[in-house]
Amino acid sequence: MKAHGQRNLITDVRGLRVGNANDPEINSGVTAILCDGGATAAVQVLGGAPGTRETDLLEPHNTVETVNGLVLSGGSAFGLDAASGAQAFLREAGVGFEVGPHRIPIVPAAILFDLINGGNKDWGRYPPYRELGYKAAENASEDFAIGSQGAGLGALTATFKGGLGSASCITAGGHTVGALVAVNPMGSATIGDTGHFWAAPFERGDEFGGLGLPSPMPADASALRIKFRDMQRGGANTTIAVIATDAKLSKAETKRLAISAHAGFARAIWPSHTPFDGDLVFGLATAASGRTPSTDEFLDMSAAAASTMSRAIARGVYAAGADPRDMMPAWSTRVA
């Protein structure tokens, strides 16, 4: 694999734009991914507590091949409203699946649990996520901020604040692979009580601090660090993500790419895919390169999906900003 794309963001994959919308009062937000011209899409869920919208249609045996966008949101089940806002934006833009005189934007979504994070969730009758979804779609561009932004605004890990992360790479075959992730796991992205990231072997330059792996490895490296264990609150978690490429892929191949990206979760978060995480990866193939990968190229692409996802997870935690209400410290405040 070669150096990452010019932005080191998922938008290095041509055909994608990303927008964030934040609500500092509730300490939560939404991230929208718009697929200009549509993209082949799939999904793989490996966590035990997912929250989703329109994911069944992404299975390879079902009819709809492409989506117009995806939404990642905070807010637990309340956050599923965000997809309606993004859908409204796309409908106003005349984008969507044609059915007679109507256009129906296809916008699958996934949510994470960030209700216990210091924000004021007393929002009245209706939560604000529909409007946040609209704003996130409206803000979509090739450049966007990571860290305490969008769906990662109120995210937490077991040891540090979570956040929105992204990364990209170019495979030896010339295909671009990009990842976007809202990092909110039950476990930890860092090793033991250190600030070293589990994803360190895949780091490009010093994109998340350049610390490498600790030496020697701490004796308690494999000890489980579980978020809110003392509160006995299973389900206050979930890492949700998108893996994308500019290659031409079938729905089945796009699903395989999403499956491969889950290995990036396992290499960057300990533990991952627990019964109380709703860990999910959407796959997107924009076909912007105009090329279908060979068997060997697809193998490389699958490995790139895992490593790029690992890097994106670490970057999300690394870039998170400090806030007086924080229930977990920001990585930057603990690691000099």
N, C-alpha and C positions, 0 to 999 in steps of 0.2 A: 504494500500500500504506500501511496505517495503522501505528500503533505496535504493538510486539510485545505478546503476551498478558501476563497479570499475572506470570508466572514467567519469561518468556523461555526456556522449556524446551519440549521436544517434548510434554510432558504438558499444555500449554495446549490441545492437541487432545483433546477429550473422548473418553473411552473408553480412554485409555492410561495405564499406570503403568510406572515404571522402577525397577529395583533394581540395586545394585552389590554385589559381593563381592570382597574383596581378600585376597591372601596376600602380606604384606610380605616373607616369607622368600624366596619365589621371584620376587618383584617382578613379579607378574602378577595378572590378575583377570578377572572376568566381569561383563557387563552384560546384564540380562534386560529385555525389553519385553513386558509382558502386555497383551493386547487383551481388555478386558472385553466379553463378548458376541460376540467375534470381529471380525475386520476383513478386508476384501478386501485381497489381498496380491499383489505382483509383485516382480520383481528384475531388475536390469540389471548385468552384469559387463563392465567395460571394461579391467580390468587383465589382465596376461598370466600372473599366478601366483596364482589364487584358491584358497581352501580353504573348502569349503562342505558343508552337509548339507541335504537336502530342497529344493533350489532348483528342480529340474526340475518339481515339481508346481505351481510358481508361474507357469509359462508360461500365457498366455491360453487356449491350446487344450486344456489339461489340466483334469481334472474338479474338483478341490478349489478352491472359490472363496475360502474364508476360512481364516485361521490364528488360533491361540489365543495365540501369542506368537512372539517372535524372540529369538535370543541372539547377542551379539557377544562374542568371547572372545580373550584372548591365548593363547599356548601353541603356536602353529603347529598342525599336525595333531593334536597331543595335546589341544588345546582344544576339538575337536569333541565330546569327551565332555560338555562343559558343557550341551549341549542335552538330554542324557538326564536330567541333574539337574533342569532346569527342567520337563521333561516329567513327571517323577515328582511334582513339586510340584503341577502342574496336575491330574494324574490323581487325586491324593489329594483335591483340591478338587472332583472330579466334573466336570471340564471336559474337553471333547474331542469329536471327530467320532464320532457314534454308529454303531456297527456291531453290530446285534443287542443283546445285553446289555452290550456293551463300549463304553467311551469312550476314544478314542485322541487325546490332545492333539497338534495339529499345530504343531511348533516348528522352523522352519528356522533355520539358523545359519551364521555366517561367522567366520573366524578371521584373526588377524594374527600376524606373526612377531615375538616379543619374547624369544626365547631368549638372545640376546646383549645383555644389559642390566645385568649386574652381580648379578642374583639367583642364588640357589643352585637349580639345576635337577636336583639329585641327589635326586629324590623317591622313588626305589625302584621297585618293580614297576609300580605304577599311578600316573598323574598325578592331581593333586587336583581336576581341573576339573569332574568330575561333582558333587562336593559343593559346589564354588563355584557351579555353575549352580543347584543347589537353593537355596543361601543367597541368591543374587541374586534369584531369583523370590520367595522368602520376604520379602525386604526391599522389594519393589516398592511404590511409592507415587507420589503426584503430585509430591512434592518429593524431589529427589535432588541429590547433589553432582556437580560436574564437575571437570575438571582431572586430577589423579593419582588416579583412581578407576576401579574396574571394569576394563573392557577397555582403558582408557587408562592404567592404572597404570604399566606398564613401557614405554609407547610412546616412540619417539624420532623426530625428524626429522633432516635433514642438519645443522641448525645449533643447534636447541634441543630440549629435551624435548618430546615430544608429550603427548597427553592426551585425555580424554573431553570433548567439546564439545556444546553444545546451544543452540538459538535458536528463536524463533518469530516469526510476523508475522500480521497480519490483512489480507487482500486488500481491495481496494475493493468487491468483491462481498460482503464479510462472512464469507468462509471463513477458517478458521484453518489455517495451514501451519506445521509444526514439523519440525526436523531434530535428529538425534542422530548423533554421529560419533566413532569412535575413530581418532585422527590419528597415523599411524605410517608416513609416506611415505618413499620413497627420496629425494625432493627436500625442498624447504624451503617453509615457510609465510611466511617473512619475506624481505625484499628485500635482496639482497647481504649485506653484513656489518652491516646496520642491524637495528633492532628493529621497523621498520615492516612491517606486514602487507600482503601482496598483496591481501587482502580489504578494505582500508581504504575503498574507495568505497562499500561497502555497510553500513558500521558505523552502528549506532544509538546516539547519545550517545557515551559512552566505554566501551562494553561490552567492548572489548579494548584499552584504553589511551588511545584518542582521539588517537593520534599523526598520523593521516592518512597521506598519501603523502609520501615524502621530497622535498625541493625544494632543489637540483635532484636529479633521479633519479641515483643513483650510476652511474658509467660501467660498472661490472661487474654491473649489475642482472640482465642476461640470462645471465650466466655460470652454468653448471650447478654446483650444490652437491649432491654425491651422497653419501649416507650409506654409511660403511664402504667407500668406493671403494678405500682403501689395503689393505683386507683381502681384496679381490676376492671379496666375498660377495654375489652377486646373490640376491634373494629374501628378504632380511632386512627386509621392509617390509610394506606394505599398509594402506590406509585403508578402513575398513568403516563403513557408515552406514545410517541409516533416514530416509526422508522421509515425512511423514504429513500427512493432512488430515482434517477432519471432514465433508468433502463426500461425497455418494453418487457413487461411480465404479465403472465396470466394471473387470474385471481388465486389459483392454487400456489403459484410461485410466490406471489405477494404474501400469502399466509405463511409460507415456509420462511420468508424473510422475517416476518413478525415473530415466529417461533424462535428463530436463531437469535433475534435481539433479546429475548428473555435470558439468554446466557449472559448477556451484559448486566442484567439485574443481579444474577448470582455471583458475578465477579466483582460487583461494586457495592453490594449491600449484604450484611450478615446480621440475622438471617433474612432471606427473601422468600416470597411465595408462601407465606404462612396462611393458616386458616383465617386470620384476622386482617390480612392484606387483600385488597381487590386487584392485585397486580395485573395490568393489561397493557398490551402493545397493539396499536393500530399499524398496519402496513400500508404504504402508498407507493405506487409506481406511476410517475408522470409521463413516461415514454418520450421525454423531451430530447433525449439523445438520438432517438430514432433507431436504436440498436437493441437487438435481443442478445443477451449474454450467452456464450457457449457454456457447456457443462462446467468446465474448469473455471470460467469467469464467475459463474453463479456460486461456486464453492467459495471463491475468494470474497464475493459479495456477502455471503452468509457470515463468514468470519468477521468481515468489516462491520456488519450489523451489530454483532456482539461487542466488539471493541469500541466502536463509536458510541454505543449506548452507555457503556461503562464510563467513558470520558464525560458524556453529557451529564450523568448522574453526579459525578464528582464536581463538575463545573457549577451545577445548580447549588450545591451546598457551599462551595467556595465563594460564590458571588453573593450569597445572601447578606442583606444589610441588617444592622442592629436597630432595635426598636425598644423604647422603654417598657412596653408591655410584654416583651419576649418571655416565654416560658422556658426556652432553651437559649443558650448563648449562640450568637453568630460565630462561625468559624474564625472570622477575622479578628474577633475580640479575644480569642483564647490562644491563637497561634501567631507568634511574632515572626 
